[in-house]
């Protein structure tokens, strides 16, 4: 990977630039390095861990943790286990429903933006020895990778993200409820979605994470056209999940649309803040450091 210079870092936070880079792993590395170069002074600090006991080596464990003295005596691989093996446990939930495939003419779809953000966060946390897991969902949970702190496991996360494509309807509240029931240890929950669902159902599901003392950060990822209704000619509007269509003149419905959409966004933001959930509205034309800075701020609180 080409080393970034301080004067070039910002272009590698631009979705239109990043989208032209070949592999998802390379995109994530450029985003993370660009983000770190952009920080004047990192507020990130490490945490100490204390040795507890040994356990048998499992696939994905780092070879550096193997105790070779024990191997010499037993001819078996054991690794050192710690009281707190990681600084933080984080679940990243990515909405992979059909509505996330929308793009109004820019460089990336909402889903592609979400994938790159999820990959970057996973790389960032793995570099900090945090345990990160991934959930992708549409009408139901598509994949579930419980949090682990391992560079080998990071490859599994990236591979899963690479294979994920939006092609079904959505049930975000149902997916959140299901994951909340599976979680046994509290930590940080990151949800990346357009949240096109009834706010009441979404908030009720989000609150299940806060009931069990998890920190929650929400990224509502939207396309510029969805935020500004930037259509200026006769158009056919198609529901990407149901296939329903209507033909209309955009100028006739723009005011009603904007009023309804602004009410929806204010409801989401207000309810999240009410229950201590960090809410972030992300425009897919925005550079990635907007989301990464919000994550880092929340990460410091959670740590």
C-alpha positions in Angstrom: 0.0 0.0 0.0 1.2 3.4 -0.9 2.1 5.5 2.1 -0.1 8.6 2.4 1.4 12.0 2.9 -0.2 14.5 5.3 -1.1 16.8 2.4 -2.9 14.0 0.5 -4.8 12.3 3.3 -8.1 14.1 2.8 -8.8 12.8 -0.7 -8.7 9.3 0.7 -11.7 10.1 2.9 -13.7 11.2 -0.2 -16.2 8.4 -1.2 -15.8 9.3 -4.9 -12.0 8.6 -4.7 -12.2 5.6 -2.4 -14.9 3.9 -4.6 -12.3 3.7 -7.5 -9.9 1.6 -5.4 -9.9 -2.1 -6.1 -10.3 -4.2 -3.0 -12.5 -3.6 0.1 -9.5 -4.2 2.3 -7.4 -1.6 0.5 -10.3 0.9 0.7 -10.6 0.4 4.4 -6.8 0.9 4.9 -6.7 4.1 3.0 -9.8 5.5 4.9 -8.3 4.6 8.3 -4.8 5.9 7.4 -6.3 9.1 6.0 -8.4 9.5 9.1 -5.5 9.1 11.4 -3.3 11.5 9.4 -6.1 14.0 9.7 -6.2 13.9 13.4 -4.0 16.6 14.9 -3.6 14.6 18.1 -5.2 11.2 18.7 -7.2 11.0 21.9 -6.9 7.3 21.8 -5.2 5.5 24.7 -4.5 1.8 25.3 -5.6 -0.3 28.2 -3.6 -2.7 30.3 -4.6 -6.3 30.6 -3.6 -8.9 33.2 -2.7 -12.6 32.6 -5.2 -15.0 34.0 -4.8 -18.6 32.7 -4.0 -20.8 29.7 -6.4 -22.2 27.1 -5.9 -24.4 24.1 -5.0 -22.7 20.8 -8.0 -22.2 18.4 -7.9 -21.3 14.7 -7.7 -17.5 14.4 -5.7 -17.0 17.6 -2.5 -15.0 17.1 0.7 -17.1 17.0 2.4 -14.5 19.2 0.2 -15.6 22.1 1.3 -19.2 22.0 3.4 -20.2 25.0 6.2 -22.2 23.5 7.5 -23.4 26.9 4.2 -25.1 27.5 4.3 -26.6 24.0 7.8 -28.0 24.7 6.5 -29.8 27.8 3.1 -31.0 26.4 3.5 -31.0 22.6 0.2 -29.1 22.5 -0.4 -25.4 21.6 -1.7 -23.2 24.4 -2.3 -19.5 24.4 -2.3 -17.0 27.3 -5.8 -15.9 28.3 -6.4 -12.6 30.0 -8.9 -11.1 32.4 -9.9 -8.7 29.7 -8.6 -10.0 26.4 -9.8 -6.9 24.6 -10.4 -3.2 25.2 -13.9 -3.3 23.9 -16.5 -5.6 22.4 -18.3 -4.1 19.4 -21.1 -5.3 17.2 -21.4 -3.6 13.8 -24.9 -4.1 12.3 -25.2 -3.3 8.5 -28.5 -3.0 6.8 -28.3 -4.9 3.5 -31.9 -4.5 2.4 -32.8 -3.4 -1.2 -33.5 0.3 -0.3 -29.8 0.6 0.6 -28.8 0.0 -3.1 -30.1 3.4 -4.0 -27.8 6.0 -5.7 -29.1 9.2 -7.3 -26.1 9.8 -9.5 -23.2 10.1 -7.2 -20.3 7.7 -6.8 -21.6 5.2 -4.2 -24.8 3.6 -3.1 -25.9 3.8 0.5 -25.0 0.2 0.9 -21.5 0.6 -0.6 -20.9 3.6 1.7 -22.1 1.5 4.7 -19.8 -1.4 3.7 -16.8 0.8 3.5 -17.6 2.4 6.8 -18.1 -1.0 8.4 -14.8 -2.3 7.0 -13.0 0.8 8.2 -14.4 0.6 11.7 -13.5 -3.1 11.8 -9.9 -2.4 10.7 -9.6 0.5 13.1 -10.8 -1.5 16.1 -8.7 -4.6 15.2 -5.6 -2.3 15.1 -6.5 -1.2 18.7 -7.0 -4.8 19.9 -10.7 -4.4 20.3 -13.1 -7.2 19.6 -15.3 -6.5 16.6 -18.2 -8.5 15.2 -20.4 -8.1 12.2 -24.1 -8.6 11.6 -25.7 -8.1 8.1 -29.5 -8.3 7.7 -32.4 -7.5 5.4 -35.8 -9.2 6.2 -33.9 -11.4 8.6 -30.3 -11.8 9.8 -28.1 -12.9 6.9 -24.8 -13.3 8.7 -23.6 -13.1 12.3 -20.0 -13.0 13.3 -19.6 -12.7 17.1 -16.9 -10.2 18.2 -13.3 -11.3 18.2 -10.0 -9.5 18.3 -7.9 -11.1 15.6 -6.4 -10.0 12.3 -7.3 -13.3 10.9 -10.9 -12.8 12.0 -10.8 -9.4 10.3 -10.3 -11.1 7.0 -13.5 -13.1 7.6 -15.4 -9.8 8.3 -14.1 -8.2 5.1 -14.9 -11.4 3.1 -18.5 -11.4 4.5 -18.9 -7.7 3.7 -17.6 -8.2 0.1 -20.1 -11.0 -0.5 -23.0 -9.0 0.9 -25.4 -7.4 -1.6 -28.8 -5.8 -1.1 -31.6 -7.8 -2.7 -34.5 -8.2 -0.2 -36.9 -6.1 1.9 -36.0 -4.8 5.3 -36.9 -5.5 8.9 -34.4 -3.4 10.9 -36.4 -3.5 14.2 -36.7 -7.3 13.9 -33.0 -7.7 13.3 -32.2 -5.4 16.3 -34.5 -7.4 18.6 -32.9 -10.7 17.5 -29.3 -9.5 18.1 -30.2 -7.9 21.4 -31.4 -11.3 22.6 -28.2 -13.0 21.5 -25.8 -10.6 23.2 -24.4 -11.9 26.5 -21.8 -9.2 27.2 -22.3 -5.5 27.0 -20.2 -3.3 24.8 -20.7 -0.9 21.9 -23.3 -1.4 19.2 -22.9 0.4 15.8 -25.9 0.4 13.5 -25.6 1.5 9.8 -28.9 1.8 8.0 -31.2 4.2 6.2 -33.8 3.3 8.9 -36.7 3.3 6.5 -39.2 1.9 9.0 -41.7 3.2 11.6 -39.6 5.2 14.1 -41.6 3.9 17.0 -40.6 0.3 16.2 -37.0 1.3 15.6 -36.6 3.1 18.9 -38.3 0.3 20.9 -35.8 -2.1 19.4 -32.8 0.2 19.9 -33.8 0.7 23.6 -33.3 -3.1 24.2 -29.5 -2.5 23.8 -29.6 0.4 26.3 -31.6 -1.6 28.8 -28.6 -3.9 29.1 -26.1 -1.0 29.4 -24.7 -1.2 25.9 -23.4 2.0 24.3 -25.2 2.6 21.0 -24.2 4.7 18.0 -26.5 5.1 15.0 -25.5 6.1 11.5 -28.5 6.9 9.3 -27.0 6.8 5.8 -28.9 8.7 3.1 -28.5 9.7 -0.5 -28.3 13.5 -1.3 -31.5 13.2 -3.4 -33.4 11.6 -0.5 -32.4 14.5 1.8 -33.1 17.3 -0.7 -35.6 15.7 -3.2 -33.5 17.0 -6.0 -35.7 16.0 -8.9 -36.7 18.5 -11.6 -38.6 16.7 -14.3 -41.5 14.2 -14.7 -40.5 11.0 -12.9 -41.6 7.5 -12.1 -40.8 6.7 -8.5 -40.4 3.1 -7.7 -40.3 1.4 -4.3 -37.0 -0.6 -4.4 -38.3 -3.3 -2.1 -42.0 -3.7 -3.2 -41.7 -2.7 -6.8 -44.7 -0.3 -6.5 -44.5 2.7 -8.9 -46.1 6.1 -9.1 -45.8 8.8 -11.8 -45.7 12.4 -10.7 -44.3 15.9 -11.2 -41.6 16.3 -8.5 -42.4 20.0 -7.9 -46.0 19.1 -7.0 -45.0 16.8 -4.1 -41.6 18.3 -3.1 -43.1 20.4 -0.2 -45.1 17.6 1.2 -42.2 15.2 0.8 -39.7 17.5 2.6 -42.2 18.1 5.4 -42.8 14.4 6.0 -39.1 13.5 5.6 -37.9 16.2 8.0 -40.5 15.1 10.5 -39.2 11.5 10.2 -35.6 12.6 10.7 -36.4 14.8 13.6 -38.4 12.0 15.2 -35.4 9.6 14.9 -32.9 12.1 16.2 -35.0 13.3 19.1 -35.9 9.8 20.3 -32.3 8.6 20.0 -31.1 11.6 22.1 -33.9 11.1 24.6 -32.6 7.5 25.4 -28.9 8.2 25.3 -28.3 6.8 21.8 -25.8 8.7 19.6 -27.5 9.7 16.4 -25.5 10.7 13.3 -27.1 11.6 9.9 -24.7 10.7 7.1 -24.9 11.9 3.5 -23.2 9.5 1.1 -21.3 12.5 -0.5 -19.7 13.3 2.9 -16.1 12.2 3.6 -15.7 9.2 5.9 -14.0 11.1 8.7 -17.4 12.6 9.7 -18.6 9.1 10.7 -15.2 8.0 12.1 -14.9 11.1 14.3 -18.3 10.4 15.7 -17.3 6.8 16.3 -14.1 7.8 18.1 -15.9 10.2 20.3 -18.4 7.4 21.3 -15.5 4.9 21.6 -13.8 7.1 24.2 -17.0 7.3 26.3 -17.5 3.6 26.0 -13.9 2.8 26.9 
